[in-house]
Amino acid sequence: MSSVSNRPNQLRSLTGYRFLLASAVVFGHVIFMSGIFTFDHPVMEANRLSIMLAAGAVSSFFILSGFVLTWSRRDSDTTRGFYRRRIVKIFPNHVVTLGLMLILLWVTTAPSPLPVQEPTLGEGVANLLLVHTWYPDLGYVSGGTSVTWSLASEMFFYLLFPLIIGPLCAIRARNLWAVTLGVAALVVSVPALATFVTSNEADPMLFGMSMSVEYWWLIYFFPPVRLLEFVLGILLARVVLTGQWPTSQLLWPVLGLVAVLAAEPVMPDGYLWGAATCLPAAAMICTLAMRDLDGQGTPLARPPMVRFGEASYALYVVHMPVIYAIRHLAGPEEIVGSFEAVLLAVAMFVASVLAALVLWRTVEVPMMRRFARPRTPEHPEPVATLPVPPR
């Protein structure tokens, strides 16, 4: 296949896909963190599956981040401009939702079934600065809104992107698949490799799973480990850009995901947290990109889905404060019946989406318009050149 020329700035199907990924995280948290379903409820029988889908969605976000940043960058980009745009994109929504969560924690005195607690000063400052995942302590890692750990990983990726994009773009096209498959193999191997360097003593607080806090932190929260998925996304973007992705048929990544989900009952606990879904997630991202390039499109590229996708980051960071508030209003100690629990779950999701649209429109969009780019042009300071690698 020939390489891609005149690539579009936006792959609309991937933008819409972000909403599906964020929705998977929201539903996962509603099921296994909100406390509205009792442990003997039929929904809780799918607890491991919901964890697998939510964690797989976060893994997909990491891959997608590397893919999109590589796809959208141009030779005129500067390191300073790149850092500026990423900071303006991440921090306003983060500060607003962290502040909202802290206010809710301060004003609600009744016990909550959610595993969210008011952070200490040190935990709060580390969370605010997004450096809280470098220490294997759940008070730090899951403090605040409990989802900002992934933002800490993203900020680490952004810090390194200008340094690693040049060498990764210099890989010869004929060697690209070998390097990509090697990185994918490392991602899949992380749960097995982590057993050699962490304790095997299970912590009963970790969703009833047979793993220690140290092990969970290493495979799921530690930024250098999650960097592998970001690098995989960069390499996959180059695979597509050099015309080496073989198909635009969505059937194959969908079948791959179904096969992985079907294997959940016999899967070791460590693989539920992203490693198992890595390959079908990578295939889905590349295939959706190919469909947009070929002009085939998908329902995800339709305007409503694109709009929801544009608000997906806001949905990701705002849904936990919304879930906490609704759960508190419903009564933390109330035993919720089956029908009421389902209605409450739907209400949590709908309210989260509405709150996300408000946050996106009133905070994220205005901040990006005002501060993402300087009012005066920057002096040229390229992030890295994008050489056309020899075949």
KOLMARFI-528486 format. One record per residue (C-alpha): x, y, z; residue in one letter. Coordinates in steps of 0.001 Angstrom, whole numbers, padded with zeros to 6 digits, always signed. Layout:
XYZA...
END
This chain:
+000000+000000+000000M+001146+003545-000653S+001832+006002+002132S-000815+008482+003239V-000494+011974+001805S-002551+015082+002610N-003809+013457+005783R-006794+015149+007447P-006223+016935+010741N-009156+015169+012396Q-010207+011547+012131L-013852+011955+013014R-014544+008303+013801S-011759+008324+016382L-013247+011451+017950T-016617+009719+018271G-014871+006596+019537Y-013530+008575+022477R-017102+008979+023736F-017595+005202+023732L-014362+004772+025681L-015312+007406+028261A-018781+005859+028557S-017228+002459+029295A-015275+004025+032156V-018392+005725+033532V-020494+002553+033429F-017657+000576+034983G-017479+002987+037899H-021265+003017+038269V-021287-000776+038530I-018304-001519+040765F-017716+001738+042659M-021077+003435+043275S-022420+000899+045766G-025931+000921+044274I-025829-002768+043386F-025596-005265+046251T-023053-008044+045865F-025784-010627+045245D-027312-008535+042435H-027101-010167+038965P-025275-007092+037639V-022407-007750+040054M-021812-011097+038381E-020391-008989+035557A-018144-007060+037947N-014909-008466+036495R-016168-007855+032980L-017042-004231+033756S-013588-003735+035278I-012043-005249+032165M-014014-002937+029859L-013294+000194+031908A-009590-000582+032269A-009418-001515+028594G-010984+001841+027722A-008258+003658+029670V-005622+001586+027863S-007277+002549+024571S-007085+006206+025581F-003331+005874+026133F-002855+004225+022728I-005146+006770+021091L-003227+009633+022687S+000035+008561+021069G-001739+007875+017776F-003523+011239+017550V-000557+013346+018672L+001603+011715+016008T-001113+012038+013395W-001801+015718+014042S+001715+017091+014536R+003386+019093+011800R+006944+020224+011108D+005981+023755+012179S+005078+022587+015702D+007323+023793+018501T+008160+022165+021804T+006986+025221+023708R+003724+025350+021773G+003127+021643+022294F+003596+021876+026061Y+001397+024957+026210R-001482+023269+024380R-001312+020131+026507R-001249+022060+029791I-004191+024244+028749V-006093+021168+027605K-005569+019149+030792I-005400+021467+033788F-008521+023698+033667P-010973+020768+033666N-008796+018952+036191H-008689+021883+038621V-012450+022505+038348V-013461+018877+038911T-010916+018308+041676L-012227+021418+043422G-015802+020192+042974L-014906+016800+044432M-013182+018362+047438L-016208+020579+048114I-018498+017542+047995L-016221+015655+050385L-016161+018597+052793W-019912+019272+052857V-021126+015657+053001T-020761+014172+056446T-022637+010881+056066A-020564+007814+055177P-020449+006970+051487S-020195+003538+049863P-017857+005012+047251L-014129+004336+047817P-013413+008076+047763V-012109+009989+050744Q-010854+013469+051502E-007121+013605+050706P-004463+014807+053102T-002645+018043+052256L+000235+016142+050686G-002079+013893+048700E-004129+016869+047536G-001123+018879+046357V+000364+015882+044559A-003010+015222+042936N-003389+018842+041873L+000051+018803+040232L-000585+015356+038689L+002498+013761+040210V+000605+011512+042624H+001055+008145+040877T+004789+007785+041382W+004399+006290+044854Y+002605+002961+045514P+000138+004286+048057D-003590+004135+047317L-004175+007316+049317G-002114+009174+046732Y-003033+007173+043644V-006807+007173+044091S-007262+010428+045983G-009474+013281+044820G-011733+012199+041967T-009937+008810+041832S-009524+009034+038027V-006787+011650+037808T-004098+008971+037999W-004414+008566+034223S-003896+012313+033766L-000627+011970+035662A+000421+009329+033144S-000676+011526+030239E+001367+014465+031523M+004391+012173+031712F+003757+011111+028108F+003458+014725+026980Y+006700+015620+028715L+008531+012919+026773L+006758+013247+023419F+009057+015925+021930P+012049+013785+022939L+010868+010435+021582I+008934+011371+018450I+012095+011990+016416G+013723+008590+017045P+010402+006780+016585L+009798+008567+013280C+013295+007636+012136A+012501+003910+012219I+012645+002569+008680R+009268+001659+007241A+010358-001900+006538R+011243-002341+010238N+008136-000639+011580L+005961-003718+012025W+008683-005601+013889A+009182-002750+016370V+005421-002245+016773T+004780-005918+017484L+007677-005933+019945G+006182-003048+021928V+002730-004678+021810A+004251-007884+023180A+005765-005924+026070L+002376-004382+026900V+000734-007804+026963V+003595-009243+029049S+003500-006613+031813V+001200-008562+034219P+003432-011636+033965A+006706-009709+034260L+005427-007762+037284A+005102-010965+039318T+008905-011214+039409F+009416-007824+041071V+006380-007388+043357T+004757-009151+046273S+002204-011866+045568N+000349-011240+048835E-003264-010461+047913A-005000-007406+049363D-008657-008148+050214P-009619-004541+049449M-008793-004784+045728L-012178-005825+044354F-011676-009339+045715G-008826-009968+043281M-005691-011981+043949S-003068-009262+043767M-001159-006938+046050S-001348-003145+046089V+002249-002994+044881E+001484-005296+041944Y-001674-003368+040992W+000171-000062+041180W+002989-001317+038947L+000817-002777+036186I-001897-000113+036214Y-000813+003216+037692F+002972+003548+037232F+003535+006072+034392P+006679+004498+032846P+004828+001188+032442V+001830+002884+030803R+004240+004731+028515L+004454+001502+026505L+000850+001970+025328E+001524+005581+024357F+004571+004517+022335V+002483+001781+020737L+000021+004455+019628G+002830+006482+018048I+004067+003446+016146L+000565+002506+015008L+000056+006007+013615A+003217+005519+011591R+001998+002119+010402V-001153+003773+009047V+000708+006803+007676L+003117+004588+005749T+000228+002651+004228G+000976-000617+006015Q-002280-001212+007897W-003925-004073+005986P-007663-003572+006415T-010548-001188+006992S-012945-003982+007983Q-014223-003465+011534L-015270-007103+011835L-011768-008248+012790W-011087-005955+015777P-014660-006508+016981V-014201-010290+016842L-010879-009908+018637G-012494-007924+021440L-015360-010417+021751V-012867-013293+021979A-010901-011541+024724V-014049-010723+026705L-015244-014322+026349A-011990-015484+027943A-012558-013309+031040E-013703-016169+033352P-010374-017991+032995V-008157-014916+032785M-005663-014108+035583P-006670-010981+037482D-003678-008943+036354G-004698-009164+032708Y-008077-007528+033344L-006403-004142+033764W-005587-003367+030134G-003146-005989+028902A-005788-008386+027568A-007624-005762+025527T-004510-004037+024170C-004339-005812+020804L-008015-005511+019787P-007982-001893+021006A-004966-001127+018828A-006596-002823+015848A-009836-000896+016389M-008047+002468+016413I-006127+001764+013213C-009163+000344+011431T-011354+003321+012328L-008622+005621+011027A-008454+003648+007784M-012207+003882+007290R-012072+007657+007603D-009135+007817+005193L-010896+005601+002665D-014030+007729+002864G-016108+004851+004231Q-016752+006494+007570G-018663+005001+010491T-021652+006017+012643P-019054+007338+015094L-018183+010079+012581A-021669+011583+012622R-021951+015088+014134P-023680+014117+017423P-021074+011446+018188M-018238+013799+017253V-019656+016431+019601R-019909+013907+022442F-016389+012759+021593G-015081+016298+021850E-016512+016402+025377A-015096+012977+026306S-012239+014356+028412Y-014734+016460+030355A-016900+013357+030819L-013936+011387+032099Y-012974+013905+034783V-016461+015027+035879V-018306+011724+036205H-016966+010742+039633M-018117+013958+041365P-021515+013474+039688V-021741+009832+040792I-020706+010787+044326Y-023301+013574+044534A-026171+011444+043209I-025225+008522+045444R-025196+010816+048455H-028597+012263+047561L-030000+008744+047163A-028882+007898+050692G-025569+006125+051315P-027092+003631+053770E-030218+002884+051762E-030600-000632+050349I-031444-000001+046732V-033782-002420+044967G-033068-003856+041544S-035315-001565+039498F-034316+001526+041467E-030643+000622+041094A-030911+000444+037316V-032742+003780+037198L-030106+005323+039449L-027321+003966+037223A-028942+005481+034133V-029417+008779+035979A-025739+008824+036932M-024690+008320+033323F-027085+010893+031849V-026201+013471+034508A-022496+012850+033893S-022895+013441+030144V-024871+016651+030723L-022303+017893+033241A-019528+017049+030775A-021147+019082+028000L-021455+022052+030359V-017843+021707+031518L-016601+021339+027950W-018538+024369+026712R-017891+026707+029662T-014345+025767+030675V-012454+023620+028171E-013422+025363+024918V-012967+028959+026174P-009621+028132+027796M-008343+026443+024641M-009455+029362+022474R-007847+031928+024747R-004656+030263+025929F-003788+027262+023732A-001859+029405+021273R+000075+032626+021869P-001303+035889+020529R+002016+036527+018771T+003734+033899+016600P+006438+031822+018230E+009959+031603+016915H+010577+028325+015080P+011630+025626+017512E+010622+022323+015918P+009610+019430+018127V+011214+017065+015660A+011357+016584+011949T+009185+013951+010352L+011520+012260+007896P+010130+010002+005229V+011801+006730+006223P+013329+004644+003450P+011579+001411+002605R
END
